Amino acid sequence: MSITIIDGLVAEHRVFLTIFDQIERSLPEIKTTGEIALVCRLLEALLHDHGMAETDLAYITFDHVLKEQNRCTRLTHDHEEIDGLLREVEKIQDLAESRSRLKTSLNACRVHFKDEERNVFPMIEKTLQHETLVALGRAWRSQAYLTQPPSGRERPGPSKNKT
């Protein structure tokens, strides 16, 4: 059985959704905003890598169709907005607000994933040949593109304003 890029990305969504549920269940036990900031930094890095896979392997090959429907800009904006939401949560010093904003960020991710799975991924599957989807799936499985980001892009690291 050949795994396509869409199969891989949907599988990653399922893993993220499980992580989000676990984080939400653990939020009442988190005692400091520093712990929430750490969770946000970890999520941001993981979601960044997932977003790079989507952009570099799925969207870029499908760019012409997405542009026609004005979706490419929206999807990129969604990724940036989610990253921004998580970075904002890192700065909050009130524990209750920090918890609440993290939940909001997780829900934004859920909505984004649902939109991709309902609207974007089916368009990609209809437009690209199965062999192309499988080849992109192989590239996704190798994860080789993550070890050296394209020029001009950096992988997120620890926030520089944290001690």
C-alpha positions as CSV (number, residue, x, y, z in Angstrom):
1,M,0.0,0.0,0.0
2,S,1.3,3.4,-1.0
3,I,1.0,6.3,1.5
4,T,0.2,9.7,-0.1
5,I,1.2,13.0,1.2
6,I,-2.5,13.6,2.2
7,D,-2.5,10.3,4.2
8,G,0.6,11.5,6.0
9,L,-0.7,15.0,6.8
10,V,-4.0,13.7,8.0
11,A,-2.2,11.2,10.2
12,E,-0.2,14.1,11.7
13,H,-3.5,15.9,12.3
14,R,-4.8,13.0,14.3
15,V,-1.6,12.9,16.4
16,F,-1.9,16.7,17.0
17,L,-5.6,16.4,18.0
18,T,-4.7,13.7,20.5
19,I,-1.9,16.0,21.9
20,F,-4.3,18.9,22.1
21,D,-6.8,16.8,24.1
22,Q,-4.1,15.7,26.5
23,I,-2.9,19.3,27.0
24,E,-6.4,20.5,27.7
25,R,-7.0,17.7,30.2
26,S,-3.7,18.6,31.9
27,L,-4.3,22.4,32.0
28,P,-5.8,22.4,35.5
29,E,-2.7,20.7,36.9
30,I,-0.3,23.3,35.4
31,K,0.7,25.7,38.1
32,T,2.7,28.4,36.4
33,T,2.6,30.5,33.2
34,G,6.2,29.3,32.6
35,E,4.9,25.8,32.2
36,I,2.3,27.0,29.7
37,A,4.9,29.0,27.8
38,L,7.0,25.8,27.5
39,V,4.0,23.9,26.1
40,C,3.4,26.7,23.6
41,R,7.0,26.7,22.5
42,L,6.9,22.9,22.0
43,L,3.6,23.1,20.1
44,E,4.9,26.0,18.0
45,A,7.9,24.0,16.9
46,L,6.0,20.9,16.1
47,L,3.2,22.8,14.2
48,H,5.9,24.8,12.3
49,D,7.4,21.6,11.0
50,H,3.9,20.3,10.1
51,G,3.2,23.6,8.3
52,M,6.4,23.4,6.4
53,A,5.5,19.9,5.3
54,E,2.1,21.1,4.1
55,T,3.6,24.1,2.3
56,D,6.7,22.5,0.9
57,L,5.2,19.2,-0.2
58,A,1.5,19.7,-0.7
59,Y,0.6,23.3,-1.3
60,I,3.5,24.2,-3.5
61,T,2.6,21.6,-6.0
62,F,-1.0,22.7,-5.9
63,D,-0.3,26.4,-5.7
64,H,-1.9,27.4,-9.0
65,V,-5.3,25.9,-8.0
66,L,-5.1,27.4,-4.5
67,K,-4.3,30.8,-5.9
68,E,-7.3,30.7,-8.2
69,Q,-9.5,30.1,-5.2
70,N,-7.5,32.7,-3.0
71,R,-6.8,29.9,-0.5
72,C,-3.1,29.8,-0.6
73,T,-2.8,33.2,1.1
74,R,-5.4,32.2,3.6
75,L,-3.7,28.9,4.5
76,T,-0.4,30.6,5.0
77,H,-2.1,33.3,7.1
78,D,-3.7,30.6,9.2
79,H,-0.3,29.0,9.9
80,E,1.2,32.4,10.8
81,E,-1.8,33.3,13.0
82,I,-1.6,30.0,14.9
83,D,2.1,30.6,15.5
84,G,1.3,34.1,16.6
85,L,-1.4,33.0,19.0
86,L,1.0,30.6,20.7
87,R,3.7,33.2,21.0
88,E,1.2,35.6,22.6
89,V,0.3,33.0,25.2
90,E,3.9,32.7,26.1
91,K,4.0,36.3,27.2
92,I,0.9,36.2,29.4
93,Q,1.6,36.4,33.1
94,D,-1.9,35.7,34.5
95,L,-2.3,31.9,34.8
96,A,-6.1,31.8,34.2
97,E,-5.8,34.0,31.1
98,S,-2.8,31.9,29.9
99,R,-4.8,28.7,30.2
100,S,-7.8,30.2,28.4
101,R,-5.7,31.6,25.5
102,L,-3.9,28.3,25.1
103,K,-7.3,26.6,24.7
104,T,-8.3,29.3,22.2
105,S,-5.1,28.5,20.2
106,L,-5.8,24.8,20.3
107,N,-9.3,25.4,19.0
108,A,-7.9,27.6,16.2
109,C,-5.7,24.6,15.2
110,R,-8.6,22.3,15.2
111,V,-10.7,24.6,13.0
112,H,-7.7,24.9,10.6
113,F,-7.2,21.1,10.4
114,K,-10.9,20.6,9.7
115,D,-10.8,23.1,6.9
116,E,-7.8,21.5,5.3
117,E,-9.3,18.1,5.5
118,R,-12.8,19.1,4.2
119,N,-11.7,21.6,1.5
120,V,-8.0,21.7,0.6
121,F,-6.9,18.1,0.8
122,P,-9.8,16.8,-1.4
123,M,-8.9,19.4,-4.0
124,I,-5.3,18.3,-4.0
125,E,-6.3,14.7,-4.4
126,K,-8.6,15.5,-7.3
127,T,-6.0,17.6,-9.1
128,L,-2.7,15.8,-8.6
129,Q,-2.0,12.4,-10.1
130,H,-1.9,9.5,-7.6
131,E,1.8,8.9,-8.5
132,T,2.6,12.5,-7.5
133,L,0.8,12.1,-4.2
134,V,2.7,8.9,-3.5
135,A,6.0,10.5,-4.4
136,L,5.2,13.4,-2.1
137,G,4.3,10.9,0.6
138,R,7.7,9.3,0.3
139,A,9.3,12.7,0.7
140,W,7.1,13.4,3.8
141,R,8.1,10.1,5.3
142,S,11.8,10.8,4.8
143,Q,11.4,14.1,6.6
144,A,14.7,15.0,4.9
145,Y,13.5,18.5,4.0
146,L,13.2,19.4,7.7
147,T,16.9,19.0,8.5
148,Q,17.8,21.9,6.3
149,P,15.1,24.5,6.0
150,P,14.9,26.4,2.6
151,S,16.9,29.6,2.5
152,G,15.3,32.5,4.3
153,R,13.4,30.2,6.7
154,E,14.5,29.3,10.1
155,R,13.1,26.6,12.4
156,P,11.7,28.1,15.6
157,G,13.8,27.6,18.6
158,P,13.5,28.7,22.2
159,S,12.1,32.2,22.6
160,K,15.0,34.6,22.9
161,N,13.3,36.7,25.5
162,K,13.1,33.9,28.0
163,T,15.7,33.1,30.6
